[in-house]
Amino acid sequence: MRRPIDDAMKFTDFLFAGSLGEMSSFSSAAYLVIFFPASLLLYSIVPQKAKKYLLLVESLVFYWLISGSLIIYLILSILSIHYFGLWLDRINAQKAEAVKAAVRENRKDIKEHYLSKARRILALAAVLHFGVLLVLKYSPFLTGNINSLLEFFGASFRFDIPSYIQPIGISFFTLQAFSYVFDVYRGTTKADDNIFRLGLFMSFFPQIVEGPICRYDQTALKLWNVQGIEYENLVLGLERFAYGLMKKFVIADRLNAPVKEMFNNYNDYPGGTVVIAAVFYTIQLYADFSGAMDAVMGAAQIFGIEMPENFRRPFFSKTISEFWQRWHISLGAWFKDYIFYPVTMSKPMKKMTATARKKLGNHFGPLLAGSIALFCVWICNGLWHGAGWTYIFFGMYHFVMILFGSMIAPLVSSLNKKLHINPECFIYRLIQIIRTAVLVVIGELFFRAETLTHAFKMIERAVTDFTFPTIRELFGTTFRISYGGLLALVVSLAIVFVVSILNEKGVNVRESLRKRNVVLRWVLLYFFVMFIFVFGAYGPDYIPVDPIYANF
């Protein structure tokens, strides 16, 4: 029999394992027990004028603690966008002045002259920022594939495969940095001459590891004009932070053991296990990433900062396209604004659309150029998540699903009218939601699989041997979750499901709690935290896992 002292020792080990130097994310013990409380305490006692500078220092210290000397990449990125922004702003000002002073006939040429200068500056900024990302993240993958081609053609020469240490969150802060430079280039954002304000925008510690990917006009000024910690923000922030921890500890981390077992040893189980594995991983990924976002939003709210939402109940989506408007919203918006629209609005694409519209009609004409832009978005989306063929396939899978959905939309609408089907009825929408969820789960299987070969073998096994393991096998070897842990998992999933349904129906659960008695709110928060510790980071089958998206 397991003794209480054993559980207490395990919990203590979890809580105080390692030093601050081993802090890796919002869910690490050092962050929860030492860094975040200390940051709030210091922030609450310093004078108002010093709060923004303290927040900047805390953010840089946090990144240094999790990255060490690799903080140089973040600092160089901040310096880079500061001076690129000022450079572009000066070009824009010179253009406006020259156009104003010129006669009407010369204004077009003057605009083109300065626009050409600005484009070269923007291109240089893109090469520097994305060049670093490409070298650190993708050069081993590219070199390995070049070597495979050389081997295929019988060449004896091979390139040495480089190995680099990537700064945590580099994919996130690179996109955030370039969005600022691009917005200054097109004149929608005024260049900021305050490098400290830009530094805080880039490094705000709750979001630096996993996002969301913010725009300058969304958070920069809010962060620089922070106020003292207010009681209501503290309570609401802690509530959401705790909700995120529950998703992470009780759901995502609990599912890690069975997911690893089923993906690594799928040949040892009936084909139905593949279905369970894919469903479990999809739930794990959602709980992990949306839990991280809840923790980010909660931490930011304590400081009085409203961050852009990154999830909006994606599993209620009726199409794959809608799913990606609800999942990782900030990444999708970034790709839409900085890849999809620039590609579709380019001169060649406009010309193609005009020609195609005449020959293919108003639906399929624009779809031709749109499909090229969509392809660019999804190849970048796949590669953004990682350097591997599974990620590329993941991107292409969603590209095909979304494009196919757009192509058949008129046909589906016509059939519904002919068959007198109401697309807004509950049964029809439920079928759409289930279909979309199935497609998402298939995509996540490829996303999680070690290789494309493994993914296709798993699909083959599910199709050719669609049987499920016995209850004894599930609980004895496959799940690797204690009965208490399983109960906690089911209860937590039920909580998330009910809250999601209420929010989808327009019921603001947090606002409802806000109207409750203050004692009741704190009691609920206390029991919620204890539930997380007892059934999350506590017990014989709990294995802490670093946030999944921190690796992307």
C-alpha positions in Angstrom: 0.0 0.0 0.0 1.3 3.5 -0.9 1.9 5.5 2.2 0.8 9.2 2.6 4.5 10.1 3.3 5.4 8.7 -0.1 2.9 11.0 -1.8 4.1 14.0 0.3 7.7 13.3 -0.7 6.7 13.0 -4.4 4.8 16.3 -4.2 7.7 18.1 -2.4 10.1 16.7 -5.1 7.8 18.2 -7.8 7.4 21.5 -6.0 11.1 22.2 -5.3 12.9 20.1 -7.8 15.8 21.9 -9.4 16.8 25.5 -9.2 15.6 28.7 -10.9 18.0 27.9 -13.7 15.8 24.9 -14.5 12.7 27.0 -14.9 11.3 26.2 -18.4 7.7 27.5 -18.5 4.6 28.7 -16.7 4.0 25.2 -15.4 7.5 24.6 -13.9 7.7 24.6 -10.1 10.3 27.3 -10.0 8.0 29.7 -11.9 4.9 28.8 -9.9 6.5 28.9 -6.4 9.3 31.4 -6.7 9.5 33.6 -9.9 5.9 34.5 -10.5 5.0 35.3 -6.8 8.2 37.3 -6.4 7.5 39.2 -9.6 4.1 40.1 -8.4 5.4 41.1 -5.0 8.1 43.4 -6.4 5.7 44.9 -8.9 3.2 45.7 -6.2 5.7 47.6 -4.0 7.7 49.7 -6.5 6.5 53.2 -7.4 4.1 53.6 -10.3 6.7 55.2 -12.6 9.0 52.3 -12.1 6.4 49.5 -12.8 6.9 49.3 -16.6 10.7 49.2 -16.2 10.5 46.5 -13.6 8.2 44.5 -15.8 10.8 44.8 -18.6 13.6 43.7 -16.2 11.5 40.8 -14.9 10.7 39.7 -18.5 14.4 39.7 -19.5 15.4 37.9 -16.3 12.8 35.3 -17.0 14.0 34.7 -20.5 17.6 34.6 -19.3 16.7 32.0 -16.6 15.1 29.7 -19.2 17.6 30.4 -22.1 20.8 31.5 -20.6 23.2 33.1 -23.1 20.6 32.5 -25.9 18.9 35.6 -24.7 21.2 37.4 -27.2 18.8 36.3 -30.0 15.9 38.1 -28.3 18.0 41.2 -27.6 19.3 41.4 -31.2 15.7 41.0 -32.4 14.6 43.9 -30.2 17.5 46.1 -31.4 16.9 45.1 -35.0 13.2 45.9 -35.2 13.8 49.2 -33.3 16.3 50.5 -35.9 14.5 48.9 -38.9 11.3 50.6 -37.7 12.9 54.0 -37.4 14.6 53.5 -40.9 11.3 52.7 -42.5 9.5 55.5 -40.7 12.1 58.0 -42.0 11.6 56.7 -45.6 7.8 57.0 -45.2 8.2 60.6 -43.9 10.6 61.5 -46.8 8.1 60.1 -49.3 5.2 62.1 -47.9 7.3 65.3 -47.9 8.6 64.7 -51.5 5.1 63.8 -52.8 3.7 66.9 -51.2 6.3 69.2 -52.8 6.1 67.6 -56.3 3.9 68.4 -59.1 1.0 66.0 -59.8 2.8 64.4 -62.9 5.8 63.3 -60.8 4.1 62.0 -57.7 3.6 58.5 -59.0 7.3 58.1 -59.8 8.3 59.6 -56.5 6.0 57.2 -54.6 7.5 54.2 -56.5 11.0 55.4 -55.8 10.5 55.5 -52.0 8.4 52.4 -52.1 11.3 50.5 -53.7 13.6 51.7 -51.0 11.2 50.6 -48.3 10.8 47.2 -49.9 14.5 46.7 -49.9 14.7 47.6 -46.2 11.8 45.2 -45.4 13.4 42.5 -47.4 16.6 42.9 -45.4 14.7 42.7 -42.2 13.0 39.6 -43.4 16.3 38.0 -44.4 17.9 38.7 -41.1 15.0 37.6 -38.9 13.8 34.6 -40.8 17.4 33.7 -41.9 18.3 33.1 -38.3 15.2 31.1 -37.8 15.9 29.0 -40.9 19.5 28.3 -40.0 18.7 27.3 -36.4 15.5 25.4 -37.0 15.6 24.0 -40.5 19.2 23.6 -41.7 19.6 20.1 -40.1 16.4 19.0 -41.8 17.5 20.5 -45.2 21.0 19.1 -45.0 19.7 15.6 -44.1 17.4 15.6 -47.1 20.2 16.8 -49.4 22.3 13.9 -48.2 19.4 11.5 -48.9 19.3 12.8 -52.5 23.0 12.5 -52.9 22.8 8.9 -51.7 19.9 8.2 -54.0 21.9 9.4 -57.0 24.9 7.4 -55.9 27.2 10.3 -54.9 29.8 9.5 -52.3 29.9 13.1 -50.9 27.9 14.0 -47.8 27.4 17.2 -45.9 27.9 17.3 -42.2 24.5 17.8 -40.5 24.7 20.9 -38.3 23.3 20.9 -34.8 22.1 24.1 -33.2 20.5 25.0 -29.9 17.3 27.0 -30.5 16.2 29.7 -28.2 12.9 28.9 -26.5 10.0 30.7 -28.2 12.1 32.0 -31.2 9.3 31.0 -33.7 6.8 33.2 -31.7 8.9 36.3 -31.1 10.3 36.2 -34.7 6.7 36.5 -36.1 5.9 39.2 -33.6 9.0 41.1 -34.5 8.4 41.0 -38.3 4.7 42.0 -37.9 5.9 45.2 -36.3 8.4 46.0 -39.0 5.8 45.1 -41.7 3.2 47.3 -40.1 5.6 50.2 -40.0 6.4 49.6 -43.7 2.8 49.8 -44.8 2.2 52.8 -42.6 -0.4 51.2 -40.2 1.9 51.6 -37.2 4.1 54.5 -36.3 7.7 53.5 -35.5 8.4 53.5 -31.8 11.5 55.5 -30.8 11.4 54.0 -27.3 13.5 50.9 -27.4 12.4 49.9 -23.9 8.8 50.0 -24.8 9.6 47.8 -27.8 11.6 45.5 -25.6 8.7 45.0 -23.2 6.3 44.4 -26.2 8.7 41.7 -27.4 9.7 40.0 -24.1 6.6 40.2 -21.8 7.4 37.1 -19.7 3.9 35.4 -19.5 3.7 35.2 -23.3 7.3 34.9 -24.5 7.4 31.1 -24.5 4.1 30.1 -26.3 2.4 33.3 -27.4 -0.1 34.5 -28.3 1.6 36.3 -31.2 0.7 39.9 -30.5 0.7 43.0 -32.8 2.3 46.2 -31.6 -1.0 48.1 -31.5 -2.6 45.3 -29.4 -0.3 45.3 -26.4 2.7 47.6 -26.6 1.0 50.7 -25.2 -1.0 48.7 -22.7 2.2 47.1 -21.3 4.0 50.5 -21.2 1.1 52.1 -19.3 0.6 49.4 -16.7 -1.1 50.3 -13.4 -1.0 48.8 -10.0 -2.6 45.4 -9.3 -6.3 45.7 -8.6 -8.2 43.3 -6.5 -10.7 42.3 -9.2 -7.9 41.7 -11.8 -6.0 39.6 -9.2 -9.0 37.3 -8.5 -10.0 37.0 -12.2 -6.4 36.5 -13.2 -5.8 33.8 -10.6 -9.1 32.0 -11.6 -8.1 31.8 -15.2 -4.5 30.9 -14.3 -5.8 28.0 -12.2 -8.1 26.9 -15.0 -5.1 26.7 -17.3 -3.1 24.7 -14.8 -5.9 22.2 -14.5 -5.9 21.7 -18.2 -2.1 21.3 -18.2 -1.5 19.1 -15.1 -4.7 17.1 -14.8 -5.5 16.5 -18.5 -2.5 17.1 -20.8 0.2 15.6 -18.5 -2.0 12.7 -17.4 -2.6 11.8 -21.0 1.1 11.9 -21.9 1.9 8.3 -20.7 -0.9 6.6 -22.6 -0.3 8.7 -25.7 3.4 7.8 -25.7 2.7 4.1 -25.2 0.1 3.9 -27.9 2.0 5.9 -30.5 5.3 4.1 -29.8 3.9 0.6 -29.6 0.8 0.7 -31.8 1.7 -2.7 -33.3 1.3 -4.3 -29.9 -2.4 -3.4 -29.7 -5.5 -3.8 -31.8 -6.1 -1.3 -34.5 -8.8 0.5 -32.5 -5.9 1.7 -30.2 -4.8 4.0 -33.0 -8.1 5.7 -32.9 -7.8 6.1 -29.1 -4.2 7.3 -29.5 -5.2 10.0 -32.0 -8.2 11.2 -30.0 -6.1 11.3 -26.8 -3.3 13.2 -28.4 -5.8 15.7 -29.9 -7.2 16.2 -26.4 -3.7 16.4 -24.9 -2.6 19.0 -27.4 -5.7 21.2 -26.9 -5.5 21.0 -23.1 -1.8 21.7 -23.1 -1.8 24.7 -25.5 -5.2 26.2 -24.5 -4.2 25.7 -20.8 -1.0 27.6 -21.5 -3.0 30.4 -23.1 -5.3 30.5 -20.1 -2.3 30.8 -17.8 -0.9 33.6 -20.0 -4.2 35.5 -20.1 -4.6 35.0 -16.4 -1.1 36.3 -15.6 -1.5 39.2 -17.9 -4.9 40.1 -16.4 -3.3 40.3 -12.9 -1.1 43.1 -14.3 -4.2 44.7 -15.9 -3.3 43.6 -19.4 -5.8 42.2 -21.8 -4.1 39.8 -24.3 -5.8 38.7 -27.6 -7.5 35.4 -27.3 -5.9 32.4 -29.0 -8.7 29.8 -28.7 -12.4 30.1 -29.1 -13.8 26.6 -28.5 -12.5 25.1 -31.7 -14.2 21.7 -31.4 -17.6 23.3 -32.0 -16.4 24.2 -35.5 -18.5 23.0 -38.5 -15.7 23.1 -41.0 -11.9 22.8 -41.0 -11.6 26.4 -42.1 -13.7 27.5 -39.1 -11.6 25.3 -36.9 -8.5 27.2 -37.8 -10.3 30.5 -37.1 -10.9 29.2 -33.6 -7.6 27.4 -32.9 -4.3 29.3 -32.5 -6.1 32.4 -33.6 -3.1 34.7 -33.4 -1.0 32.4 -35.7 -3.8 32.2 -38.2 -4.3 35.9 -38.2 -0.6 36.4 -38.7 -0.5 34.2 -41.8 -3.7 35.8 -43.2 -2.3 39.4 -42.8 1.3 38.8 -43.8 1.1 36.0 -46.3 -2.4 35.3 -47.6 -3.4 39.0 -48.3 0.0 40.1 -49.7 0.0 37.2 -52.1 -3.6 37.6 -53.2 -3.2 41.4 -53.6 0.0 41.2 -55.6 -0.2 42.3 -59.2 0.3 38.9 -60.8 -2.4 37.4 -58.5 -4.8 40.3 -59.3 -4.3 39.8 -63.0 -4.8 36.0 -62.7 -8.0 36.6 -60.7 -9.4 39.0 -63.3 -8.7 36.5 -66.1 -10.0 33.5 -64.2 -13.1 35.3 -63.1 -14.1 35.8 -66.8 -13.5 32.1 -67.7 -14.5 30.3 -64.4 -17.1 32.6 -62.9 -17.2 34.6 -59.7 -16.7 31.6 -57.4 -14.0 29.5 -59.0 -12.2 32.5 -60.5 -11.0 34.1 -57.3 -10.5 30.6 -55.8 -7.6 30.0 -58.3 -5.4 32.8 -57.0 -6.7 32.2 -53.5 -5.6 28.6 -53.6 -2.0 29.7 -54.4 -2.1 32.0 -51.4 -3.6 29.3 -49.3 -0.9 26.9 -50.3 1.7 29.4 -49.2 0.0 29.8 -45.9 -0.2 26.1 -45.2 3.3 25.1 -46.3 4.5 27.9 -43.9 2.1 26.7 -41.2 3.4 23.2 -41.4 7.0 24.2 -41.4 6.5 26.8 -38.6 5.5 23.9 -36.3 8.6 22.0 -37.0 11.3 20.8 -39.5 10.0 17.4 -40.7 7.9 15.8 -43.3 5.2 15.0 -40.8 4.7 18.8 -40.3 4.8 19.5 -44.0 2.2 16.8 -44.6 0.1 18.2 -41.7 0.1 21.6 -43.5 -0.7 20.1 -46.9 -3.5 17.9 -45.4 -5.3 21.0 -44.1 -4.6 22.9 -47.3 -6.4 20.1 -49.3 -9.3 19.9 -46.8 -9.9 23.7 -46.8 -9.6 24.0 -50.6 -11.8 21.0 -51.2 -14.4 22.5 -48.8 -14.3 25.8 -50.7 -14.7 24.1 -54.0 -17.7 22.1 -53.1 -19.5 24.8 -51.1 -21.8 25.8 -54.0 -22.7 22.2 -54.7 -23.5 21.5 -51.0 -25.6 24.6 -50.8 -27.5 23.6 -54.0 -28.1 20.1 -52.7 -29.4 21.4 -49.4 -31.9 23.5 -51.2 -33.1 20.7 -53.5 -33.4 18.3 -50.6 -35.0 21.0 -48.3 -32.3 20.6 -45.7 -32.0 23.4 -43.2 -28.2 23.9 -42.6 -29.0 25.6 -39.3 -30.9 22.7 -37.7 -29.3 21.0 -34.7 -28.8 17.6 -36.3 -27.1 19.0 -39.4 -24.8 21.2 -37.4 -24.0 18.2 -35.1 -23.0 16.1 -38.1 -20.8 18.9 -39.4 -19.1 19.2 -36.0 -18.5 15.5 -35.7 -17.1 15.3 -39.2 -14.8 18.2 -38.6 -13.6 16.7 -35.3 -12.8 13.4 -37.1 -10.8 15.3 -39.8 -8.9 17.2 -37.1 -8.0 14.0 -35.2 -6.7 12.4 -38.4 -4.5 15.5 -39.0 -3.2 15.4 -35.5 -2.2 11.8 -35.9 0.2 12.8 -38.7 1.3 15.8 -36.6 2.3 13.5 -33.6 3.7 10.5 -35.5 7.5 10.1 -35.5 7.6 9.7 -39.3 5.2 9.7 -42.2 5.8 6.0 -42.5 4.7 5.4 -39.0 1.6 7.6 -39.5 0.5 5.7 -42.6 1.1 2.3 -40.8 -1.0 3.5 -37.9 -3.8 4.5 -40.3 -3.5 1.1 -42.1 -3.7 -0.8 -38.8 -6.8 1.2 -37.7 -8.5 0.3 -41.0 -7.5 -3.3 -41.3 -7.9 -4.3 -37.7 -10.6 -2.0 -36.3 -11.0 -3.7 -32.9 -10.5 -2.3 -29.5 -8.5 -3.7 -26.6 -10.3 -5.2 -23.6 -11.0 -3.1 -20.5 -8.3 -5.1 -18.7 -5.7 -4.3 -21.4 -6.7 -0.6 -21.4 -6.4 -0.1 -17.7 -3.6 -2.6 -17.1 -1.0 -1.7 -19.7 -2.3 0.8 -22.3 -3.6 3.7 -20.3 -1.0 3.6 -17.6 -3.3 5.8 -15.5 -4.4 4.9 -11.9 -8.2 4.8 -11.3 -7.9 7.9 -9.2 -6.0 9.7 -12.0 -8.6 8.5 -14.5 -11.4 9.8 -12.4 -9.7 13.2 -12.1 -9.2 13.2 -15.9 -12.8 12.5 -16.6 -14.0 15.1 -14.1 -11.6 17.7 -15.6 -12.7 17.0 -19.1 -16.3 17.3 -18.0 -15.6 20.7 -16.5 -13.9 21.9 -19.7 -16.8 20.6 -21.8 -19.5 22.2 -19.7 -17.6 25.5 -19.5 -17.1 25.4 -23.3 -20.8 24.7 -23.9 -21.8 27.6 -21.7 -19.4 30.0 -23.3 -20.5 28.9 -26.8 -24.1 29.7 -25.8 -23.0 33.2 -24.7 -22.9 32.5 -20.9 -19.8 34.1 -19.4 -18.9 31.7 -16.6 -16.2 34.0 -15.1 -18.6 36.9 -15.1 -21.2 34.8 -13.3 -18.5 33.9 -10.7 -17.7 37.5 -10.4 -21.2 38.3 -9.1 -20.9 35.6 -6.4 -20.0 36.2 -2.7 -16.3 37.0 -2.3 -15.9 34.2 0.3 -17.5 31.7 -2.0 -15.2 32.8 -4.9 -12.1 32.3 -2.8 -13.3 29.0 -1.4 -13.9 27.7 -4.9 -10.5 28.9 -6.0 -8.9 27.3 -3.1 -10.5 23.9 -3.7 -9.8 24.2 -7.4 -6.1 24.7 -6.7 -6.1 21.8 -4.2 -7.8 19.6 -6.9 -5.0 20.5 -9.3 -2.3 19.6 -6.8 -3.9 16.4 -5.6 -5.0 15.0 -9.0 -2.6 16.9 -11.2 1.0 17.2 -10.0 0.5 14.7 -7.3 0.3 10.9 -7.4 2.3 7.8 -8.5 1.5 8.1 -12.2 2.1 11.8 -12.7 5.0 12.7 -15.0 5.5 16.5 -15.6 5.9 17.4 -19.3 7.2 20.6 -20.8 4.5 22.6 -22.7 4.2 21.0 -26.2 4.0 24.3 -28.2 7.2 25.7 -26.5 9.1 23.3 -28.9 7.6 24.9 -32.0 
